[in-house]
Amino acid sequence: MTSPVYLPADEFGGTSPPDLDLAADYLELKAAFSPVGQSYSGEVVEALEMGADEEFANVNEEMETREAVATGAVTRIGLRQRVLGRAYPFETDEPGRTISFLGETPDLGQAAYLVSLILSNLSTITPLLGSSELHPSKKDVKALREYFQYFATAALAAEVGGQAWSFGFPRPDGSGFLVKLSDIWSVLKDGAVSPHPSAPASPKDDKVDVFAWREHNDGLPGFLLAVGQVATGGDWKDKPIKSQVKDVFPKRWFDPLPVTEWVAYHVVPFARPDDAFRDDVLVLGNVLHRVRVPRRVLEAETLKGKGIAIEAFEQLQLAADWVEAYFRSARGQA
């Protein structure tokens, strides 16, 4: 059958810098879908040649451009491999020509990466999977978004080295907003949940998806408290919560107010270019993305072994099982 992964040549022309992360994702998905579990850097060149809709006057220059995209994609893959270590479900040979899939039976870190890879390339975000028959169904997309919420909860627990709650709607325990908030604050004990009369009558999560804290043995305020927004859609950068957690959320739902500083986090499944990342952090607060979340998930597994409570952690194995079945089925169809 035709390759289920499509690399759009028109996104690699013009004067804009090429999206090397998109090209790297192309090679990763090709390897994961391949019956032999491998892709080759030259496939980027071939895809760009096939997708070109015009003849270029300077053929040598165009070939050099395509080769540069392929080389850049392999460089990005090498960076992901170096940063993520065993949480990365791919590896390359020494020249970087062959990308091999290692996630046939993914651990939780690799599963976090693969869920993120799929979410990053849904048809609403990139054309890589496009109208492919391997594109997840609406039901599966909903499940993947929920799984990523739970991976984000685990990642934020590891980020602070402590307990975490999955607060985003719908909550895994099915609780209501104020019930859940009161449950969390029965542990944190800094301020008191008491909604102002003007607060929304039927809030879902008021833009907060995860709470995570690292406690002090004295039980007093002034601890590390991370408050996260989990965003998986193409409009992820339009949902900053820095002002929300500083000026809105506490003043709506607490009296007296907590005095502990709330640290805003944004957790996304996307791979981000290095030169854009400073602005991501400037706008959104601390950012956990695809090349950070999987390592933190493995660290969270260690925390769980020490008895630290991480809500919905048991769902992560279900996500790993889903990913394993998805790619096994895809390899049979490719």
N, C-alpha and C positions, 0 to 999 in steps of 0.2 A: 504494500500500500504506500501512498505518498507519505512523506515524513509528517508526523503529527505536530511538529514544531516548525513555525514559520518565522524567519528572520527578515524583517522589512528593510529592503535595501534603501528605500526613500528616507529612512531615519538616519542614514549614515552618509548622507551627501550634504552639500552646502558648506557654509562657513562655521556652523556650530560644532563644538567638540563632539566626537562620536560618543554614544552611550555605551561605554565599555562594559558596564554592569549588565546591560541588556544582552550584549553579545556573550558574556560569561554565562548568564542564565541559559542562553540558547544551547551552549555546549553541555551544561549540566543536565538539562532536560533531555537532550539527545542521548547522553550516556545513560541516564536513568531509564529511558524508554527502550533502549537498545536491547535486543535479546542476548547480546554478548556483553552488555554492560559497559560499553565504551563509545566515546566519540573522539573526533580528531580535529585539531585546530584548523586544518585545511577546509573543513566543512563550512567554516565561516566565510572563507573566500568564495567557495562554490555557491553558497546561498546568496551572497551579495551579487555575484555574477549573474545568476539565474534571475534575480529579482530586479536587475537594472532595466529601466524602461527606455534607455536611450544609449546611443553609441557615443563614446567620448573621443574627443579629438586627440587627446594625449593618452594613449592606451597604457603606456608604461607608468605614467603618473597615477592613473586610476588603479592599476594593479598594485602599486606601492601603497596606495591608500587602503585597499582591501587587506593587504598583508599586515598593515599597521593595526587595523582593527582586530585581526586574528591574534596578533602578538599581544596587543593590549588586553584582550579578553583572557588570554592565558596568564598574563601578569596579575589580573584581578583574581583569577582563580588561585594563583599561588599565594596571594595575600590572604585570601579567605582561609586557605589551608594552614598558613602559618599562624594566623590569629586564633583560629578555632581549634586547632589540634585534633584530637580524636572526636570532637563533636562535629567535625566536617565530614560529610558522607561521600566525598570524592577524593581522588588523588591524581597527580599527574606524574608522567615519567620525567626523567631528568631534562630532556630537551623541551618538555612541555608540549609535545605534539599529541599525546594520547591522554584523555581524561577518562578515568575509570570510576565506576559507581561502586561504593562500598556499603550502601544502605539497604541491601536486600533484607536484612533483619536489623532494623535500626534500633540503637539505644535511644534514651530519651532526648539526649542532646541532638543526635542526628535527626530524630523525628521532628524536633522543634525547627531545625533548619529546613527540612523538606516540606513541612506544613507552610513555613514562611515562603519558600520558593514557589509553591503552587499559588498561594494567596497573592504574591507579587505579580503573577502573570495571568490572572483571570482576564477574561475578554474585556472587562470594563476598564482595565488598567494598561495592558500591553497586548499586542497582536500575536505573541508567541504561540499561544494555544488557540487563539482565534475561534473558529467554528469547528475545531477538531473534535472528533468523536471521543477523544480522551479528556476533553474539558469536563471538570466536575459538574454534576447536576446542581440545580438550585438547592436541593436538600443537602447535598454534600457540601456546598459552599457555606450554608448555614452552620453545619457541623464544624467545618474547618475554622470558621470565625470564632465559634465557641471554644474550640480546642486552643486556638491562639490566645484567647483570654486567659485560659488556665496556664498555658506556658508563660504568659506575661506575669501572672501572679507568682509562679515559682521563681521566675527570673528576678522579680523585684524583692522577693524574700531573700534570695542570695545576695542581691545588691547591698542590702542593709545588714545581712547576717542575722535575720530574725523572722518572727511570725508574719504571715501575710493572709489577707482576706480577699476573696474575689467578690467585689462589691457591684460590678457592672450588671445591668439588667439584660436578660433575666438572670437572677442569682442562682447558683447551683443548688442552694438549699430551699429555693422557692419562697424565701422570706420577703416581707415588705420592706420598704425603704427605712422607716423609722425603727422597726424591729431590728433590722440588721445593724443600723448605725448604733443603736443602743447596746446591742450585743458586743460590737467592737469596742465601744467606749467603756463597757464594764471591765475591759482589760486595760485600756490605756489610762483611764482615770484622770485625764487632764481636761478640765472643763466638764460641762454636763449637757447632754442632749436635751434641748428644749426649744422647739421651733418657734420662731417669731410669728405672730399672727398674720403677717403679710407674706410668709413663705408660700411657695406653690402648694396647692392642695393635693396634687397627685404626682409627686416626683417619681421618676424611674431610678436614676442614680445621680442626677444633677451634675453630669459630666465626669464623675469620678468612677473609675473602674477597679482600682486596686488600692488598698491600704497595706502598708508594711512598716513594721517598726522594730527597733532594737532596744530592748528594755535595759534599764539600770536596776540593780538589786535594791536600791533604796526606795523604789516605787514613786519617785518624784518626777515632775515634768522636766522638760529640757532634754528629751531623748531624740534619737534619729527617727524621723517619721517621713516616709516617702508616700506620695499620693500620685497615682498614675492614671493617665488616660490611655486606653488601648484603641488604636485606630488602624483599620485594615482597608479602608476605601481609598480611592484616588484623591479624595479631598483631605487626606490625613493632616496636611500642614495647615489647614484652615481651622483646626480645632485646638488651639493652645489653651491650656488651663492654668497658666501661671497666675493670672489675675483672679481667676475663679477660686483657686484654693487659698489665695491670700486675702481677697477682699469680699468675696461673695459667700462661698459655702459655709465657712464658720459663722458668719453673721446671720445667716438664715436659720441655722439648725442648732446653735449652742447658746446657752446662757447659764453660767458665765462662760466666756469664750476660752478656748484653749490658749495657753501661752507658748506652747512648743511651736517652733517654726516648722511649717509644712514645706517639704521639698518637692517641687513639681517634676514629674517624669512623663515622657511620652514613649510609648512602646509600640513599635511598628514592625511589620514583617519584611520591610523593604531593605535592599542593599543601597547604601548611599555613597555617592562619590566624595572623596576626601575634601575636594575644594569647595563643596557645598555644605559640608557638615557644620562648620562654625555657625553659619546662619541658621541651620536647623536648631542648634542649641540656644542661640540668641533668642529665637522666636518662641521655642517650645519648652525650654528648660532642659534638664538632662534627658538624653535620648538613648534608649536601648533599641537596637535595630537587628537585622538578620545576622550581622557578624558579631553581635554581642550576646543576644538572647541565649543561643544554644549552650555556650560555656556556663552561663549563669544557671541554666536548668540543671546541668550536671552538678554544679555546686549545691543547688537546692536539694538534690538527691542525697547528698552528704548531710545536709541539715536535717532532713527527715529522719535519717539514720540516728541522729542525736536526739530525736524526740521533739524537734521544733515543728509546730503546727503550721501547715501550709494548705489552705483550703483548696479543694478540688484536685489535689495532687494525684489522686488515684485515677483521674480522668486522663492523665498523660499517657499511660500505657494503652488506653483505648485509642488515643491518637496515633501512637506508634503502630498499633495493629491495623488501623485504617490505612496509614501510609504504606505499610508493607503490602497489604492486599491491593491497593490502588496501583502501585508500580509493578507488582507481579502480573496483574491483569493487563496493564498497559504493554508490558514486554511481550505478552502473548498476542496482542493485537498489532503491534508495530511491524 
